[in-house]
Amino acid sequence: MTHPFLDLAPLGADRFAAIEDRVARLLSTEQDVVIMQGEALLPLEGAIRAAAGPGTTALNVITGPYGQTFGDWLRDCGATVIDLAVPFHTAVTAEQIRQAFAEHPEIDFVSLVHAEAATGNTNPVAEIGEVVRAHGALFYLDAVASVGAEPVLPDAWGVDLCVIGAQKAMGGPAGVSAVSVSERAWARMAANPKAPRRSYLSLLDWKERWIDGGRKALLHAPAQLEMLALEACVERIEAAGLDAVMARHAAAAAAARAGAVALGGGLEPYVYEARDAAPVATTLRAPSQVVASEMVRRALEADPAVPLAAGGGALAKEMIRVNHYGADATPGAVRASLAALGVALSEQGLPVDVEAALRAVEGAWR
Ligand SMILES: *Cc1c(COP(=O)(O)O)cnc(C)c1O
């Protein structure tokens, strides 16, 4: 009896390399692209541990919870870390990065999250990249929540380590991820005696045993189902056109923002300026008299299919997230999310106008 997930032919080196090449095309990059056999935290941590050490001075930009984690890893590697924390309702500016370089010329590593699904903001990476390149620091970027939702262009932007995962706007699997690595970044790792080697975290193992060997022999049996799912999701993006997929996410963000404002009931966009709001997910500030996680719980009871979540940790009280990514980057998912929130808010006696919200979604969907 055949089974769709089982008894598959082994996934060979040729197929693995072809999937890497496809991911590289998606990023318009000539850099080496290494597919990592785990969720995106694997290359995110692996790249920091490989590239940073006791001699590193890192500028760590915090625009959400991931920036905090990167700072912890950097400190653990022995790096000197300069944290640049930006309120979650806005984005960091290239000018703030320039200022940090002026105050600390010794900075030789910059870590940044492109878009934050957790806080709903997105940072101007193209402009920041120019500043980082002019200073000469190594540029590390978490593009997990931006790839597929907005342009991610490591070569054009001078990103040395660009990490992506397929589980957000790409609409793919969570169990594999990828990182593009510049020549400069490989050199930095090779010179770092503390870079992981013969380790699951090691990028250098893939460089030395996979890439330098002409991608003929894999290091270990690949996560076959996840690799096939990654291939399928890239194929689907290619068929629709990357621009069309990104446009769908931009439309979802514009529609969710306009719809929430029209819904009323005291709901407000969490990110003040629309240009700083991520296309991957829209965050909303709950009215002060209610608890955001409670509103989400009620909304999900009203409609269990909607892509709503409360903010993580301390944000659970005040932040509602509309995760309109992947299969949920549709007018239907945005409409249903706002209608369900309308139910939850009106139960609390807050004045909402669901009809106006639905009209605003239609109007904003371009
Ligand atoms: C989603 C996301 C990741 C991956 O983390 P998960 O918690 O496994 O989803 C990494 N970085 C950013 C910025 C993300 O939004």
The ligand as a Gaussian input file, in Angstrom:
#p B3LYP/6-31G(d) Opt

LIG

0 1
 C        8.530000      33.604000      12.785000
 C        9.859000      34.185000      12.916000
 C       10.973000      33.394000      13.140000
 C       10.856000      31.908000      13.324000
 O       10.436000      31.626000      14.612000
 P        9.183000      30.748000      15.053000
 O        8.979000      31.193000      16.466000
 O        9.593000      29.346000      14.961000
 O        8.007000      31.038000      14.184000
 C       12.208000      34.021000      13.229000
 N       12.324000      35.338000      13.090000
 C       11.280000      36.138000      12.857000
 C       11.478000      37.602000      12.710000
 C       10.014000      35.587000      12.764000
 O        8.957000      36.383000      12.565000

